Amino acid sequence: MEITGAQILMEIFKEEKVDSVFGMTGGAAIDIFDELARTSIQHIMVRHEQGAVHAADGYARAKRSVGVCIVTSGPGATNTVSGLASAYMDSIPLVVFTAQVPTNLIGNDAFQEVDIVGITRPCTKHNYLVRRMEDLARTVKEAFYVARSGRPGPVLVDIPKDIIQGKTAYKPLRAPSLKSYNPTYKPNIKQVKKAINLIREARKPIIFAGGGVILSGASRELAEFARRLNAPVTASLMGLGAFPGTDELWLGMPGMHGTYRANMSIGSCDLLIGIGVRFDDRVTGKIDTFAPHAKIIHIDIDPTSIRKNIPVAVPIVGDCKIALGELERLMDEEALVVDPYKNRPWLDQIEEWKNTNPLSYEQMDIIKPQYVIERLYDITKGQAIITTEVGQNQMWAAQYYHFDQPNSFITSGGLGCMGFGFPAAIGAQVASQDKLVVDIAGDGSIQMNIQEMATAMQYSLPVKIVILNNKYLGMVRQWQQLFYEKRYASTSIEETPDFVKLAESYGAVGLRATRPQEVVPVLKEGLSTPKPVIMDFWVDREECVYPMVPAGAPMTEMLLV
Amino acid sequence: MKTMTKEKHTISLLVDNQPGVLSRIAGMFSGRGYNIESLCVATTMDPLVSRITLVTKGDQLIIEQINKQLNKLVDVIKVHDLTETDFVERETALVKVRARPGHKAEILRLVDIFKCKVVDANSTHYTIEVTGTVEKLSAFLNLIKPMGIKEIARTGSIAVSRNNK
C-alpha cells in the first residue's frame, strides 16, 4: 500500500517513540500538520519558530531523548537558526523538519523559498534536503540516528512540499548504519592504562566534568570515580548537575565566573582529568596559564575536542560512561587503591581557599539578585528544573543554585543565546509534567521570547519565570563598569514593560517584589500557583557577578567582591 | 608542543558523492580559518563515492584539527593524510604560450626536455600540456614565462599513496 510523505513521517515518529513535537505551520507545511493532527502525538504550537527549537532543546535534555520540531519553509526555516546553533554548541540531539517549496520550484527564488540546508550547514551536526520520494524514509531514519549517536547534535531535514504530498510504498527500515559515520564509544585500553599510571602518581588531582558526562548518563560512574580517587570535582556550565553540587568533593564551577577554589585548584593541580569537556575559552582564560603544573587526561567522544585548545598528556576518545567504566575495571584489576591520606594536604589547601574566598555578596535593604536565587534554592529544596536566559542571571543561577541531579540545569552554554530559557522551560515542562520548572531570567533576555507565554497558557504548562529585573543588559553593563569607565552605551533598558500586567494580559499570574522582605512571600506564592507565573524582582541595578576573570587573563587572577 | 612551522600537507578524502559535500568541506575550512591551496574532485570507480585531493598548509596542531574535522563530517568516508606516508603526486597544467617566430624552437626544446606535449597550435600561440610534480610544473613555468604566457589552467594536485592498503 502506498502512503504519503507526511504519513511516512508519522510512521517513523511512532517507531522513534516521539510523543511531542514543537512547531509552527505555514503554506509548505500544511500537510504535515494535517497528518500530525490525526495521530496521538502532542503538538506544542509555539508563537515563533525560535521558541520551537529552544523548547525542543529543553525537552530533549529533561527527557534525555531526541527533541523534534516542524516548521514551514522560508522564514519558518530561517527562524530556527539560533536554536540550531545553540543546540549544536551544546551537543543536544534534535531533529528539525523544515518544509520546502516543491522540487520543481527549488532554485527559482519561489515564494518562501530559502536554501536552509546551505544556511544551516555550519550550525547542524548534519542536514539533508530530500530530493526523491524514495529517499524520504531512509533520510528521516538516518536523521534520528545521527542526532542521538556519538556526540549528539541537531540534524535538519528539508522536505519539499511535493515529497510531503507524494505517495510511495513504505515498510519500516532497520536501524541505519553509515559507512562514513562510526562514532568511537569504546576507548583504547592502552590509553586507559596510561591514564591510570598518571592517576597513581598524582598528589593533587582534580576532575573537570562537562556536558558530555550528562549526555552519556555517566553521573553515577563519575561520582564513584571521584570518591575512589578522593579527588575534588569541578564542572563546566554545561556539566552542572553531573556531580552533586552539595557533595564535599564539589569545587563549584571554574572559569570566568567560577569559584575562587575551583580556579585556584586548576592553577595548582598536578593532574587534571577532563571528562566530556571541550576546554572552552570561558574556562581556560589565557591558554598557556591554564593548569600550568598539571598533566591532563582528556576523555571525549569527539576527537576534534581533544588538543583543540590545550595540550593533553593522555587523550582518550570514547563515551564518558564507557570510559569511566573501563577506568574502574582496570583500577580493580590492578587493585589500585588510593590512600585516603595521600590527598589530604591537597584537600586541606582547597578547604582553606573555600574559607578565605567563598561566593558572597553584601546584603543591603535593596534586593540582591543572589539572594533571590538562594531563597529559590531553599524553597524548592534544590529539586526544581532550572533553565536560564543568558548573562548575569545565568551566572548567578549557576553559582547560587546547587544542582544535585543531571539535566536539572538547562542553559544555552556554548552559544549564549538570550531568549533560550523561557521556551526551554516550556519544553522541559512538557517532558516532566510533574516537576517544578523555573526559568531564571533577566529583564532583557525574557523579552526576546516572551511571546511564548501564549504557548504556556494554551497548553496549561505552569512554568515559573523569575526575572532579576535591573533595567539593564546587566552583563554588558558590568563589563562597561569594569573595563569601559562606566560608559553605559546601549545597555540601559528602562523602557521595559510592566511584567505583572504583561503576565496578566496573557491570562497568567504576575507578582512583584521591590524590597528584600517581599522576596520569600512572592517566591512562595508564585511557585505554588498552578499556572504560568512571572515573578518580577526589582534588584540592585549595578550588582556585578563575582568572582570575575577579565577575558584573556589567567584564571587565577580573579576580581573578587 | 606547539610547532609553529607551517607544513604543506596533501590530504586524500573519500566522500559520499552527494550534492553539498564539497560545500561542507569548503565551509569547514573557511569557517575555521584554515586554507585550501588546491582542491581536486572526481568520482571513483564506485559512482557513489568521490575522491577529493586537497593541499593545505598549517602547523602541526592545525593539520591535526583539519584531519579530525574532516573525519567528523558525516559525508566523509575516509581521510588519508598522504604527507605522513609515501605517495605519488601529480598535477597537470594547460599553458597557452605566445609563439613568436624567434621563440618557437626554444619552446619546443623546453617541451621536449620537460616531456610535455603541444596539444594545440595556431599562428600565434602554442597550447602545452605539462604533467608532473608541483616542483616540475613551477620549473617549467619559470622557463616558459619570458616567452609570454597568455593563459594558464592548472588542475591542482592529485595523489595516491604508494602502499597497498
Interface residues (C-beta under 8 A of the other chain):
Chain A: V117 G118 R121 P122 K125 H126 L129 R131 V146 L178 K179 S180 Y181 D302 P303 T304 R307 K308 P311
Chain B: M1 K2 V15 D16 P19 G20 S23 R24 G27 M28 G31 L61 E64 Q65 K68 Q69 N71 K72 V74 D75 V76 I77
